[in-house]
Amino acid sequence: MKIAGTVAEVREQVKQWRKEGLTVGLVPTMGFLHEGHKSLIDRAVKENDRVVVSVFVNPTQFGPNEDFESYPRDMDKDSALCEAAGASLIFHPEPSEMYLDGYSTFVDMSTLTGGLCGKTRPIHFRGVCTVVSKLFNIVTPDRAYFGQKDAQQLAVIRHMVRDLNFGIEIVGCPIIREEDGLAKSSRNTYLNAEERAAATILSKALKEGKAALESGERDAAKVKQIVTDKINSEKLSKIDYVEIVDWNNLEPVEKVMDDVLCAVAVYIGKTRLIDNFIFSINS
Ligand code: AMP
């Protein structure tokens, strides 16, 4: 497995693979890899001849008061995980390689990005769409893999690929959880022991919301209330949002008539965690 720091190296390697008629999968990440990321890499390895994992903490998707500087990084551990999972190449550029002096072009989506995480993180999806577009142009993969953990991001990327004719298949992958239900996240390392125990409230609350939908509740406000009450029962939690939106366009719904995304963002102490489930009306 190779580690490339420059765009030119990646292009050269992919050109070689293309000459050999090989397919290429891409797994974009910010590193500090865990089982959630590994599940994406595993799937990509199964479905493609070669897999590129990008490890890049993308400055343009962090707001001024967010955790860009303190975001955890461990390239040695990440390389070992990628190698063991069967990836062929890690793309690990410096910010200066991705954003040249005078960089001024951004991909800004006018729908899907205003609600949910976009409310508290107004520039986040502009940064995500920009960096993912750049990665798509650099790697030119056949398929790219994204976790449902970041459900809004998955919907936004699918929409962007459709709007901008990227011609890349976007594969959504299920949320990988700790044994007690907490969705795996690089940011879980910010939690102290007491907060770590409190953080299970997200998945517990979503479970109750899901159970209500499964037993026939169709009033979104009632389901949101069940989830909200449960989260508020944990004293270390502070809700950013609890939303039920149409899974196709991320617009809030009053009655659940179609597939919906039930998503939450909750501060546990200073750490903002997200989690969600998708409820399929026909299953
Ligand atoms: P990140 O490094 O947090 O930007 O995540 C990189 C990719 O891994 C994104 O597509 C995430 O949705 C995905 N991912 C992160 N955590 C999980 C998880 N617990 N289960 C499944 N996918 C995940």
Residues whose N, C-alpha, C, O or C-beta is under 5 A from the ligand:
A	BS01	AMP	P28 T29 M30 G31 G36 H37 Y145 F146 G147 Q148 K149 D150 C173 P174 I175 I176 A183 K184 S185
